[in-house]
């Protein structure tokens, strides 16, 4: 079984910086003053996924030294020794990864699916790995391998989720003429393509005349699938939010926008990471979609919008269905969001370096002024190698009752070297961070 981490990829616990005890700041009962920081030995480590599971434990995912890594933390933030090797697993796969695990899902029996973009000999593809509850690779997945490499060469993962039956649904983008085309893939629980969905298990955005990357995906209880399209964090694109809904067989749902696809141009401008980034269910069968808009001056700002079941904007939310998140003179880019038990919406993203972004909205879309600094805060989480972070990101969020769990990356002083110079060449100064917030 593939459960042992190489010495280069082993993660070491670091002590993060202190935080104040107020809503939106780290919870001091977790880790060291609310945060856990982990680094790879002599290499790079970044965080990209987080999920709260039974017993208030936390799964987190990312990469370490070019390998996928999944961690399980106890409710106190310490590594759970009952999972993998001292709380960590880093499976050996036929390729390397820069960003690592970006989505996590769990079966009812405790098995875990992790999804990532993997650089293979054929180019970038989607990697799905299934673990047993103790962190061992699950040999009943992927024809005995425990993993599946899927998608056309040039694919980049947007998101992954699981429906009620255990089917795995992947949202991604494939390269096309210098840009990307979104697609949605559905796999059976054993990792094989679900041939009852689309064409051989895939719905390609070219058939819907779409461009961009499928960045978020939602499996609804009735079997329909909702996905959103944006530029992705590594590309520039238009400030247009595109949302699609597919029937159980993968056909566009004509009751949604008339064609199965709704396109909402927020402004006529483009920017890095613009467009929709994530989608979640809202109250009364509505949809919440979060992402990034671009102002006439070229400044990035966050957006959350709410759609009614027919795909039209819900005027009861924000201003005519749209809530904008901005701060004068700052670029704000949304990466993820969640909805807590009180219906409040918490958005994560990036501000100007070294700051990350956290915003909490009320269910109505109005800023929740009891959180952070009148609803918004720019936390510096984690303590990477070399000292205080000079660059931080928050890329994933989940809620545990009244508490929030966020995962991301923090870079210490020195040159930022996240781009690989060749196979497995990862020499950055980034560390993986997991924090629990009040």
Secondary structure as a PSIPRED ss2 file (coil, helix, strand):
# PSIPRED VFORMAT (PSIPRED V4.0)

   1 X C   1.000  0.000  0.000
   2 X C   1.000  0.000  0.000
   3 X C   1.000  0.000  0.000
   4 X C   1.000  0.000  0.000
   5 X C   1.000  0.000  0.000
   6 X C   1.000  0.000  0.000
   7 X C   1.000  0.000  0.000
   8 X C   1.000  0.000  0.000
   9 X C   1.000  0.000  0.000
  10 X C   1.000  0.000  0.000
  11 X E   0.000  0.000  1.000
  12 X E   0.000  0.000  1.000
  13 X E   0.000  0.000  1.000
  14 X E   0.000  0.000  1.000
  15 X C   1.000  0.000  0.000
  16 X C   1.000  0.000  0.000
  17 X C   1.000  0.000  0.000
  18 X C   1.000  0.000  0.000
  19 X C   1.000  0.000  0.000
  20 X C   1.000  0.000  0.000
  21 X C   1.000  0.000  0.000
  22 X C   1.000  0.000  0.000
  23 X C   1.000  0.000  0.000
  24 X C   1.000  0.000  0.000
  25 X C   1.000  0.000  0.000
  26 X E   0.000  0.000  1.000
  27 X C   1.000  0.000  0.000
  28 X C   1.000  0.000  0.000
  29 X C   1.000  0.000  0.000
  30 X C   1.000  0.000  0.000
  31 X C   1.000  0.000  0.000
  32 X E   0.000  0.000  1.000
  33 X C   1.000  0.000  0.000
  34 X C   1.000  0.000  0.000
  35 X E   0.000  0.000  1.000
  36 X E   0.000  0.000  1.000
  37 X E   0.000  0.000  1.000
  38 X E   0.000  0.000  1.000
  39 X E   0.000  0.000  1.000
  40 X E   0.000  0.000  1.000
  41 X C   1.000  0.000  0.000
  42 X C   1.000  0.000  0.000
  43 X C   1.000  0.000  0.000
  44 X C   1.000  0.000  0.000
  45 X E   0.000  0.000  1.000
  46 X E   0.000  0.000  1.000
  47 X E   0.000  0.000  1.000
  48 X E   0.000  0.000  1.000
  49 X E   0.000  0.000  1.000
  50 X E   0.000  0.000  1.000
  51 X E   0.000  0.000  1.000
  52 X E   0.000  0.000  1.000
  53 X E   0.000  0.000  1.000
  54 X H   0.000  1.000  0.000
  55 X H   0.000  1.000  0.000
  56 X H   0.000  1.000  0.000
  57 X E   0.000  0.000  1.000
  58 X E   0.000  0.000  1.000
  59 X E   0.000  0.000  1.000
  60 X E   0.000  0.000  1.000
  61 X E   0.000  0.000  1.000
  62 X E   0.000  0.000  1.000
  63 X E   0.000  0.000  1.000
  64 X E   0.000  0.000  1.000
  65 X C   1.000  0.000  0.000
  66 X C   1.000  0.000  0.000
  67 X E   0.000  0.000  1.000
  68 X E   0.000  0.000  1.000
  69 X E   0.000  0.000  1.000
  70 X E   0.000  0.000  1.000
  71 X E   0.000  0.000  1.000
  72 X E   0.000  0.000  1.000
  73 X E   0.000  0.000  1.000
  74 X C   1.000  0.000  0.000
  75 X C   1.000  0.000  0.000
  76 X C   1.000  0.000  0.000
  77 X C   1.000  0.000  0.000
  78 X C   1.000  0.000  0.000
  79 X E   0.000  0.000  1.000
  80 X C   1.000  0.000  0.000
  81 X C   1.000  0.000  0.000
  82 X C   1.000  0.000  0.000
  83 X C   1.000  0.000  0.000
  84 X C   1.000  0.000  0.000
  85 X E   0.000  0.000  1.000
  86 X C   1.000  0.000  0.000
  87 X C   1.000  0.000  0.000
  88 X E   0.000  0.000  1.000
  89 X E   0.000  0.000  1.000
  90 X C   1.000  0.000  0.000
  91 X C   1.000  0.000  0.000
  92 X C   1.000  0.000  0.000
  93 X C   1.000  0.000  0.000
  94 X C   1.000  0.000  0.000
  95 X C   1.000  0.000  0.000
  96 X E   0.000  0.000  1.000
  97 X C   1.000  0.000  0.000
  98 X C   1.000  0.000  0.000
  99 X C   1.000  0.000  0.000
 100 X C   1.000  0.000  0.000
 101 X E   0.000  0.000  1.000
 102 X E   0.000  0.000  1.000
 103 X E   0.000  0.000  1.000
 104 X E   0.000  0.000  1.000
 105 X E   0.000  0.000  1.000
 106 X E   0.000  0.000  1.000
 107 X C   1.000  0.000  0.000
 108 X C   1.000  0.000  0.000
 109 X C   1.000  0.000  0.000
 110 X C   1.000  0.000  0.000
 111 X C   1.000  0.000  0.000
 112 X E   0.000  0.000  1.000
 113 X E   0.000  0.000  1.000
 114 X E   0.000  0.000  1.000
 115 X E   0.000  0.000  1.000
 116 X E   0.000  0.000  1.000
 117 X E   0.000  0.000  1.000
 118 X E   0.000  0.000  1.000
 119 X E   0.000  0.000  1.000
 120 X E   0.000  0.000  1.000
 121 X C   1.000  0.000  0.000
 122 X C   1.000  0.000  0.000
 123 X E   0.000  0.000  1.000
 124 X E   0.000  0.000  1.000
 125 X E   0.000  0.000  1.000
 126 X E   0.000  0.000  1.000
 127 X E   0.000  0.000  1.000
 128 X E   0.000  0.000  1.000
 129 X E   0.000  0.000  1.000
 130 X E   0.000  0.000  1.000
 131 X E   0.000  0.000  1.000
 132 X C   1.000  0.000  0.000
 133 X C   1.000  0.000  0.000
 134 X C   1.000  0.000  0.000
 135 X C   1.000  0.000  0.000
 136 X C   1.000  0.000  0.000
 137 X E   0.000  0.000  1.000
 138 X C   1.000  0.000  0.000
 139 X C   1.000  0.000  0.000
 140 X C   1.000  0.000  0.000
 141 X C   1.000  0.000  0.000
 142 X C   1.000  0.000  0.000
 143 X C   1.000  0.000  0.000
 144 X C   1.000  0.000  0.000
 145 X C   1.000  0.000  0.000
 146 X C   1.000  0.000  0.000
 147 X E   0.000  0.000  1.000
 148 X E   0.000  0.000  1.000
 149 X E   0.000  0.000  1.000
 150 X E   0.000  0.000  1.000
 151 X C   1.000  0.000  0.000
 152 X C   1.000  0.000  0.000
 153 X C   1.000  0.000  0.000
 154 X C   1.000  0.000  0.000
 155 X E   0.000  0.000  1.000
 156 X E   0.000  0.000  1.000
 157 X E   0.000  0.000  1.000
 158 X E   0.000  0.000  1.000
 159 X E   0.000  0.000  1.000
 160 X E   0.000  0.000  1.000
 161 X E   0.000  0.000  1.000
 162 X E   0.000  0.000  1.000
 163 X C   1.000  0.000  0.000
 164 X C   1.000  0.000  0.000
 165 X C   1.000  0.000  0.000
 166 X C   1.000  0.000  0.000
 167 X C   1.000  0.000  0.000
 168 X E   0.000  0.000  1.000
 169 X E   0.000  0.000  1.000
 170 X E   0.000  0.000  1.000
 171 X E   0.000  0.000  1.000
 172 X E   0.000  0.000  1.000
 173 X E   0.000  0.000  1.000
 174 X E   0.000  0.000  1.000
 175 X E   0.000  0.000  1.000
 176 X E   0.000  0.000  1.000
 177 X C   1.000  0.000  0.000
 178 X C   1.000  0.000  0.000
 179 X E   0.000  0.000  1.000
 180 X E   0.000  0.000  1.000
 181 X E   0.000  0.000  1.000
 182 X E   0.000  0.000  1.000
 183 X E   0.000  0.000  1.000
 184 X E   0.000  0.000  1.000
 185 X E   0.000  0.000  1.000
 186 X E   0.000  0.000  1.000
 187 X E   0.000  0.000  1.000
 188 X C   1.000  0.000  0.000
 189 X C   1.000  0.000  0.000
 190 X C   1.000  0.000  0.000
 191 X C   1.000  0.000  0.000
 192 X C   1.000  0.000  0.000
 193 X E   0.000  0.000  1.000
 194 X C   1.000  0.000  0.000
 195 X C   1.000  0.000  0.000
 196 X C   1.000  0.000  0.000
 197 X C   1.000  0.000  0.000
 198 X C   1.000  0.000  0.000
 199 X E   0.000  0.000  1.000
 200 X C   1.000  0.000  0.000
 201 X C   1.000  0.000  0.000
 202 X E   0.000  0.000  1.000
 203 X E   0.000  0.000  1.000
 204 X E   0.000  0.000  1.000
 205 X H   0.000  1.000  0.000
 206 X H   0.000  1.000  0.000
 207 X H   0.000  1.000  0.000
 208 X H   0.000  1.000  0.000
 209 X C   1.000  0.000  0.000
 210 X C   1.000  0.000  0.000
 211 X C   1.000  0.000  0.000
 212 X C   1.000  0.000  0.000
 213 X E   0.000  0.000  1.000
 214 X E   0.000  0.000  1.000
 215 X E   0.000  0.000  1.000
 216 X E   0.000  0.000  1.000
 217 X E   0.000  0.000  1.000
 218 X E   0.000  0.000  1.000
 219 X E   0.000  0.000  1.000
 220 X C   1.000  0.000  0.000
 221 X C   1.000  0.000  0.000
 222 X C   1.000  0.000  0.000
 223 X C   1.000  0.000  0.000
 224 X C   1.000  0.000  0.000
 225 X E   0.000  0.000  1.000
 226 X E   0.000  0.000  1.000
 227 X E   0.000  0.000  1.000
 228 X E   0.000  0.000  1.000
 229 X E   0.000  0.000  1.000
 230 X E   0.000  0.000  1.000
 231 X C   1.000  0.000  0.000
 232 X C   1.000  0.000  0.000
 233 X C   1.000  0.000  0.000
 234 X C   1.000  0.000  0.000
 235 X C   1.000  0.000  0.000
 236 X E   0.000  0.000  1.000
 237 X E   0.000  0.000  1.000
 238 X E   0.000  0.000  1.000
 239 X E   0.000  0.000  1.000
 240 X E   0.000  0.000  1.000
 241 X E   0.000  0.000  1.000
 242 X E   0.000  0.000  1.000
 243 X E   0.000  0.000  1.000
 244 X E   0.000  0.000  1.000
 245 X E   0.000  0.000  1.000
 246 X E   0.000  0.000  1.000
 247 X C   1.000  0.000  0.000
 248 X C   1.000  0.000  0.000
 249 X C   1.000  0.000  0.000
 250 X C   1.000  0.000  0.000
 251 X C   1.000  0.000  0.000
 252 X E   0.000  0.000  1.000
 253 X C   1.000  0.000  0.000
 254 X C   1.000  0.000  0.000
 255 X C   1.000  0.000  0.000
 256 X C   1.000  0.000  0.000
 257 X C   1.000  0.000  0.000
 258 X C   1.000  0.000  0.000
 259 X C   1.000  0.000  0.000
 260 X C   1.000  0.000  0.000
 261 X E   0.000  0.000  1.000
 262 X E   0.000  0.000  1.000
 263 X E   0.000  0.000  1.000
 264 X E   0.000  0.000  1.000
 265 X E   0.000  0.000  1.000
 266 X E   0.000  0.000  1.000
 267 X E   0.000  0.000  1.000
 268 X E   0.000  0.000  1.000
 269 X E   0.000  0.000  1.000
 270 X E   0.000  0.000  1.000
 271 X E   0.000  0.000  1.000
 272 X E   0.000  0.000  1.000
 273 X C   1.000  0.000  0.000
 274 X C   1.000  0.000  0.000
 275 X E   0.000  0.000  1.000
 276 X E   0.000  0.000  1.000
 277 X E   0.000  0.000  1.000
 278 X E   0.000  0.000  1.000
 279 X E   0.000  0.000  1.000
 280 X E   0.000  0.000  1.000
 281 X E   0.000  0.000  1.000
 282 X C   1.000  0.000  0.000
 283 X H   0.000  1.000  0.000
 284 X H   0.000  1.000  0.000
 285 X H   0.000  1.000  0.000
 286 X C   1.000  0.000  0.000
 287 X E   0.000  0.000  1.000
 288 X E   0.000  0.000  1.000
 289 X E   0.000  0.000  1.000
 290 X E   0.000  0.000  1.000
 291 X E   0.000  0.000  1.000
 292 X E   0.000  0.000  1.000
 293 X E   0.000  0.000  1.000
 294 X E   0.000  0.000  1.000
 295 X C   1.000  0.000  0.000
 296 X C   1.000  0.000  0.000
 297 X C   1.000  0.000  0.000
 298 X C   1.000  0.000  0.000
 299 X C   1.000  0.000  0.000
 300 X E   0.000  0.000  1.000
 301 X E   0.000  0.000  1.000
 302 X E   0.000  0.000  1.000
 303 X E   0.000  0.000  1.000
 304 X E   0.000  0.000  1.000
 305 X E   0.000  0.000  1.000
 306 X E   0.000  0.000  1.000
 307 X E   0.000  0.000  1.000
 308 X C   1.000  0.000  0.000
 309 X C   1.000  0.000  0.000
 310 X C   1.000  0.000  0.000
 311 X C   1.000  0.000  0.000
 312 X C   1.000  0.000  0.000
 313 X E   0.000  0.000  1.000
 314 X C   1.000  0.000  0.000
 315 X C   1.000  0.000  0.000
 316 X C   1.000  0.000  0.000
 317 X C   1.000  0.000  0.000
 318 X C   1.000  0.000  0.000
 319 X E   0.000  0.000  1.000
 320 X C   1.000  0.000  0.000
 321 X C   1.000  0.000  0.000
 322 X E   0.000  0.000  1.000
 323 X E   0.000  0.000  1.000
 324 X E   0.000  0.000  1.000
 325 X E   0.000  0.000  1.000
 326 X C   1.000  0.000  0.000
 327 X C   1.000  0.000  0.000
 328 X C   1.000  0.000  0.000
 329 X C   1.000  0.000  0.000
 330 X C   1.000  0.000  0.000
 331 X C   1.000  0.000  0.000
 332 X C   1.000  0.000  0.000
 333 X E   0.000  0.000  1.000
 334 X E   0.000  0.000  1.000
 335 X E   0.000  0.000  1.000
 336 X E   0.000  0.000  1.000
 337 X E   0.000  0.000  1.000
 338 X E   0.000  0.000  1.000
 339 X E   0.000  0.000  1.000
 340 X C   1.000  0.000  0.000
 341 X C   1.000  0.000  0.000
 342 X C   1.000  0.000  0.000
 343 X C   1.000  0.000  0.000
 344 X C   1.000  0.000  0.000
 345 X E   0.000  0.000  1.000
 346 X E   0.000  0.000  1.000
 347 X E   0.000  0.000  1.000
 348 X E   0.000  0.000  1.000
 349 X E   0.000  0.000  1.000
 350 X E   0.000  0.000  1.000
 351 X C   1.000  0.000  0.000
 352 X C   1.000  0.000  0.000
 353 X C   1.000  0.000  0.000
 354 X C   1.000  0.000  0.000
 355 X C   1.000  0.000  0.000
 356 X E   0.000  0.000  1.000
 357 X E   0.000  0.000  1.000
 358 X E   0.000  0.000  1.000
 359 X E   0.000  0.000  1.000
 360 X E   0.000  0.000  1.000
 361 X E   0.000  0.000  1.000
 362 X C   1.000  0.000  0.000
 363 X C   1.000  0.000  0.000
 364 X C   1.000  0.000  0.000
 365 X C   1.000  0.000  0.000
 366 X C   1.000  0.000  0.000
 367 X E   0.000  0.000  1.000
 368 X C   1.000  0.000  0.000
 369 X C   1.000  0.000  0.000
 370 X C   1.000  0.000  0.000
 371 X C   1.000  0.000  0.000
 372 X C   1.000  0.000  0.000
 373 X E   0.000  0.000  1.000
 374 X C   1.000  0.000  0.000
 375 X C   1.000  0.000  0.000
 376 X E   0.000  0.000  1.000
 377 X E   0.000  0.000  1.000
 378 X C   1.000  0.000  0.000
 379 X C   1.000  0.000  0.000
 380 X C   1.000  0.000  0.000
 381 X C   1.000  0.000  0.000
 382 X C   1.000  0.000  0.000
 383 X C   1.000  0.000  0.000
 384 X C   1.000  0.000  0.000
 385 X C   1.000  0.000  0.000
 386 X C   1.000  0.000  0.000
 387 X C   1.000  0.000  0.000
 388 X C   1.000  0.000  0.000
 389 X C   1.000  0.000  0.000
 390 X C   1.000  0.000  0.000
 391 X E   0.000  0.000  1.000
 392 X E   0.000  0.000  1.000
 393 X E   0.000  0.000  1.000
 394 X E   0.000  0.000  1.000
 395 X E   0.000  0.000  1.000
 396 X E   0.000  0.000  1.000
 397 X E   0.000  0.000  1.000
 398 X E   0.000  0.000  1.000
 399 X E   0.000  0.000  1.000
 400 X E   0.000  0.000  1.000
 401 X C   1.000  0.000  0.000
 402 X C   1.000  0.000  0.000
 403 X E   0.000  0.000  1.000
 404 X E   0.000  0.000  1.000
 405 X E   0.000  0.000  1.000
 406 X E   0.000  0.000  1.000
 407 X E   0.000  0.000  1.000
 408 X E   0.000  0.000  1.000
 409 X E   0.000  0.000  1.000
 410 X E   0.000  0.000  1.000
 411 X E   0.000  0.000  1.000
 412 X C   1.000  0.000  0.000
 413 X C   1.000  0.000  0.000
 414 X C   1.000  0.000  0.000
 415 X C   1.000  0.000  0.000
 416 X C   1.000  0.000  0.000
 417 X C   1.000  0.000  0.000
 418 X C   1.000  0.000  0.000
 419 X C   1.000  0.000  0.000
 420 X C   1.000  0.000  0.000
 421 X C   1.000  0.000  0.000
 422 X C   1.000  0.000  0.000
 423 X C   1.000  0.000  0.000
 424 X C   1.000  0.000  0.000
 425 X C   1.000  0.000  0.000
 426 X C   1.000  0.000  0.000
 427 X C   1.000  0.000  0.000
 428 X C   1.000  0.000  0.000
 429 X C   1.000  0.000  0.000
 430 X E   0.000  0.000  1.000
 431 X E   0.000  0.000  1.000
 432 X E   0.000  0.000  1.000
 433 X E   0.000  0.000  1.000
 434 X E   0.000  0.000  1.000
 435 X E   0.000  0.000  1.000
 436 X E   0.000  0.000  1.000
 437 X E   0.000  0.000  1.000
 438 X C   1.000  0.000  0.000
